[in-house]
Amino acid sequence: YYPVKEAENSNFRHRPVGLGIQGLADTFIKLRMPFTSDEAKTLNQDIFETLYFAAVTASMEEAKVDGPYETYKGSPISEGLFQHNLWNIKDEELSGRWDWGKLRKDVKKHGVRNSLLVAPMPTASTSQILGNNEAFEPYTSNIYTRRVLSGEFIVVNKHLLEDLVELGLWNDDLKEEIMRANGSIQDVDAIPQDLKELYKTVWELSMKDIIDMSRHRGYFIDQSQSLNLFMENANMAKLTSMHFYAWKSGLKTGMYYLRTKSAVDAIKFTLKNDNKEQPEPAVAEAATVTATKAVNDKPLTAQELKTLLQQSKEAEDDEDCLMCGS
């Protein structure tokens, strides 16, 4: 069904499709690779090279039967340029798993049926149905509350739960300690360091690494990817630095959603009082002052905005970008 005739005409002329993935974080955990480790970064690129190669191959096979899409002539791929070639990456620089030279000859001979092939999407609903983590994102938390029509229940990262049960560490006290830390295990003394590295949440990872991994995927993504970025204590300087880095990395979607986290932690009334740390008055007072200042602050002037952008550019030579916190 097409709501307007123009949409139908466009789809039949260009025939775009959008292939994506889900459960990348689960794959890394199963292979015991921390999300931003060198091994995970290599596998991330290899997965998308494989996905793109298979997609082009299948589209070429379709074109053998039904012919190429209507506007194929004059497109980059009709001239033998695959997506990674548009990033100035030669076939020889890739993994060596696939014969791009042969595929190029086949495409030049038969064409492809689809103008666009790969578009990793958020998969928010389908990943829950299938029991995977969303798309290509890291885990946002290792424990959280899921709300459904029948009520609320606690959901624990199934991989972490299996590891903790196997080590004989899982109990109600540990569960509440993780809940108190908002799903983080980094400050839980009983958990081994290798598991802490493996189960870092997205809030504990460098956004520079996340953007770099998106760039490596982008070599094989002819549409775009729904890249969400995560930032604690968000402000204009951090956001500008992060957005410029994504743009300079060549990403078509520098940021799909910005996920933020409040600096002030909510009081967890459902946790045991004997284990709960009481908030310090100084922290609450500082939060009040910050909130009051935010309300009373005037909008940025043109000169202030210009200064902010300049500060962002000056920060680009650092090893990491401002928002990464590592």
Buried (B, 14 or more C-beta within 10 A) or exposed (E): EEEEEEEEEBEEEBBBBBBBBBBBBBBBBEEEBBBBBEEBBEBBBBBBBBBBBEBBBBBBEBBEEEEBBEEBEEBEBBEEEBBBBEEEBEBEEBEEEBEBEEBBEBBEEBBBBBBBBBBBBBBEEBBBEEEBBBBBBBBBBBBBEEEEEEEEEEBBBEBBBEBBEEEEBBEEEBBBBBBBBBBBBBEBEEBEEEBBBBBBBBBBBBBBBBBBBBBBBBBBBBBBBBBBBBBEEBEBBBBBBBBBBBEEBEBEBBBBEBBEBEEBEEEEEEBEEEEBEEEEEEEEEEBEEEEEEEEEEEEEEEEEEEEBBEBBEEBEEEEBBBBBBE
